[in-house]
Amino acid sequence: MRRILIPLIFGILGCAILINLGLWQLRRLDEKEGLLARIQAGIEAPAVPLPAAVDPSMKYLPVTVSGTTTGAEIDVLSGSKEQGGGYQIVSRFITDDGRAILLDRGFVPQELRHAERGPTRLSVRGNLHWPDEKGSATPEPNLDENIWFARDVPAMAKALDTEPILVVARFVEGDAQGVEPIPVAIEGIPNNHLSYAVQWFMIAATWAGMTVALIWRIRQRKY
């Protein structure tokens, strides 16, 4: 019995720690799902006119804006399995009360990138957004070709001479000029806690199996 006591203790302690890590991830999953539900409810709330003062604490706020694009735009490299490669069109937009803001009008396929998109009047319902897309490995924009690799609100606002405000269109009235809106959605927000929990439980099962195997081998030894 003394020979198996220490392996048994380590086995029980290890399994307890690993199982608790898995249970913690399940609790985090519940919290994250609650957060995502609140974000989704905020995204789908009734839209309000664009506030006079805007800051990142208003992320996802549904707003309405009316005005005119100027023809100046930023093309952000984008794509999906359904649509293939293309670009998200972020336009300089002058609201009816004279404010210059960024309007993410949506997606165009590769072949429509250079289509004519002159000034056009639009009424938009969308959401305020500050995308967290630029990482340490993200290339700097190719300003000569007007190709950007992430939506960086302060940098885009500087490039198009606007307020650092981005409205992502959900519904557009007017001549959309072939641009298909890509509304803000929670699908892009990572929620990997279930997979992490499964991994911890699998490691716990492996640890338990190894402990049983070790104890069996100890008991088989002959002296």
C-alpha positions in Angstrom: 0.0 0.0 0.0 2.9 2.4 0.8 4.3 1.9 -2.7 1.1 3.2 -4.4 0.2 5.9 -1.9 2.3 8.8 -3.4 1.2 8.0 -7.1 -2.4 7.8 -5.9 -2.2 11.2 -4.1 -0.6 12.8 -7.1 -3.2 11.2 -9.4 -6.1 12.4 -7.3 -4.7 15.9 -6.9 -3.9 16.2 -10.6 -7.3 15.0 -11.7 -9.0 17.4 -9.2 -7.0 20.4 -10.6 -7.7 19.5 -14.2 -11.4 18.9 -13.7 -11.7 22.2 -11.8 -10.0 24.0 -14.7 -12.6 22.4 -17.1 -15.5 23.4 -14.8 -14.0 27.0 -14.6 -14.1 27.1 -18.4 -17.8 26.0 -18.4 -18.5 28.8 -16.0 -16.7 31.2 -18.3 -18.8 29.8 -21.2 -22.0 30.7 -19.4 -20.7 34.2 -18.7 -19.5 34.7 -22.3 -22.9 33.5 -23.7 -24.6 36.0 -21.4 -22.3 38.7 -22.6 -22.9 37.8 -26.3 -26.7 37.8 -25.7 -26.5 41.3 -24.3 -24.3 42.5 -27.2 -26.8 41.0 -29.7 -29.7 42.7 -27.9 -27.8 46.0 -28.1 -27.0 45.5 -31.8 -30.7 44.9 -32.6 -32.0 47.7 -30.4 -34.0 50.6 -32.0 -31.7 52.9 -33.8 -31.1 56.5 -32.6 -29.8 59.5 -34.5 -26.0 59.8 -34.5 -25.1 61.4 -31.1 -23.3 64.7 -31.1 -20.5 63.2 -28.9 -19.3 59.7 -29.7 -16.7 57.5 -28.0 -15.7 53.8 -28.0 -18.0 53.1 -25.0 -20.9 53.3 -27.6 -19.6 50.3 -29.5 -22.5 48.5 -31.3 -24.9 51.4 -30.7 -27.6 51.3 -33.5 -27.7 54.7 -35.3 -29.3 56.3 -38.3 -27.4 58.7 -40.6 -28.4 60.4 -43.8 -26.1 62.3 -46.1 -23.9 61.9 -49.1 -20.7 60.0 -49.9 -17.9 62.1 -51.5 -16.4 59.4 -53.7 -13.3 59.1 -51.5 -13.0 55.6 -50.0 -10.7 53.0 -48.4 -10.7 49.5 -49.7 -10.2 46.9 -47.0 -9.1 43.5 -48.1 -11.9 41.0 -47.2 -13.6 37.8 -48.2 -15.7 34.8 -47.2 -16.3 31.2 -48.2 -19.7 32.3 -49.7 -18.5 35.4 -51.5 -14.9 34.7 -52.2 -12.2 37.5 -52.2 -13.1 41.1 -52.3 -13.1 44.4 -50.4 -15.0 46.2 -47.8 -15.7 49.7 -48.9 -15.3 52.4 -46.2 -16.4 55.8 -47.6 -16.1 59.4 -46.6 -19.6 60.4 -45.7 -21.0 63.9 -45.1 -24.1 63.8 -42.9 -27.0 66.2 -43.5 -25.7 68.3 -40.5 -22.3 68.6 -42.1 -20.3 66.0 -40.1 -17.6 64.0 -41.9 -17.6 60.4 -40.7 -16.5 56.9 -41.9 -19.2 54.7 -43.4 -18.5 51.0 -43.9 -20.9 50.4 -46.8 -20.1 46.7 -47.1 -18.6 44.2 -49.5 -17.8 44.2 -53.2 -16.2 41.3 -55.1 -12.7 41.7 -56.5 -14.0 42.5 -60.0 -16.0 45.5 -58.8 -13.3 47.1 -56.7 -12.6 49.7 -59.4 -16.2 50.3 -60.4 -17.3 53.9 -60.4 -18.6 55.0 -57.0 -19.1 58.7 -57.2 -21.0 60.8 -54.7 -24.4 59.3 -53.9 -27.0 60.2 -51.3 -27.8 57.5 -48.8 -29.9 56.9 -45.7 -28.3 54.3 -43.5 -29.2 52.3 -40.4 -26.2 50.7 -38.9 -24.0 50.4 -35.8 -21.1 52.3 -34.4 -18.0 50.1 -34.4 -14.4 50.2 -33.4 -13.1 46.9 -34.9 -10.2 45.2 -33.1 -8.6 43.9 -36.3 -5.1 45.2 -36.4 -2.5 43.0 -34.7 1.3 43.0 -34.6 1.4 40.9 -37.8 -1.0 43.0 -39.8 0.8 44.7 -42.7 0.6 48.5 -43.0 -1.8 49.7 -45.7 -0.6 50.0 -49.2 -1.5 53.7 -49.7 -0.3 53.7 -53.3 -2.9 51.0 -54.2 -5.4 52.1 -51.5 -5.4 48.5 -50.1 -5.9 48.2 -46.3 -5.6 45.0 -44.4 -7.6 46.0 -41.3 -10.2 48.5 -40.3 -8.2 50.9 -38.1 -10.6 53.8 -37.2 -8.1 56.5 -36.2 -5.9 55.8 -39.2 -8.8 55.6 -41.6 -10.2 58.9 -40.2 -6.9 60.6 -40.7 -6.6 59.3 -44.3 -10.1 60.4 -45.3 -10.1 63.6 -43.1 -13.2 62.6 -41.0 -14.1 62.3 -37.3 -12.9 59.0 -35.8 -16.4 57.6 -36.1 -17.2 54.4 -38.1 -20.8 53.4 -38.9 -21.2 49.9 -40.2 -24.2 49.8 -42.5 -27.0 47.3 -41.8 -29.7 48.7 -44.1 -29.1 51.3 -46.9 -31.7 53.4 -48.8 -30.5 55.0 -52.0 -28.1 53.9 -54.7 -25.9 51.3 -53.0 -23.7 51.2 -56.2 -23.4 47.4 -55.9 -22.0 47.4 -52.4 -23.6 44.8 -50.2 -23.8 45.6 -46.5 -22.1 43.4 -44.0 -23.8 44.2 -40.7 -22.1 44.0 -37.3 -22.6 40.6 -35.8 -21.4 38.6 -32.8 -20.1 35.7 -34.9 -16.7 37.4 -35.1 -16.4 37.5 -31.3 -14.4 34.5 -30.1 -16.0 32.1 -27.7 -13.8 29.0 -27.3 -14.5 28.1 -23.7 -16.4 24.9 -24.5 -13.4 23.6 -26.5 -11.0 24.6 -23.7 -13.2 22.8 -21.2 -13.2 19.6 -23.3 -9.5 19.8 -23.5 -9.1 20.0 -19.7 -11.4 17.1 -19.2 -9.6 15.0 -21.8 -6.3 15.8 -20.0 -7.8 14.8 -16.7 -9.0 11.5 -18.2 -5.5 10.9 -19.6 -3.9 11.8 -16.2 -6.3 9.3 -14.5 -5.5 6.6 -17.0 -1.7 7.2 -16.5 -2.2 7.0 -12.7 -4.0 3.7 -12.9 -1.4 2.3 -15.3 1.4 3.4 -13.0 -0.3 1.9 -9.9 -0.9 -1.4 -11.8 2.8 -1.6 -12.8 3.9 -0.9 -9.2 1.6 -3.7 -7.9 3.1 -6.1 -10.5 6.6 -5.6 -9.3 8.2 -8.5 -7.5 10.7 -8.1 -4.7 
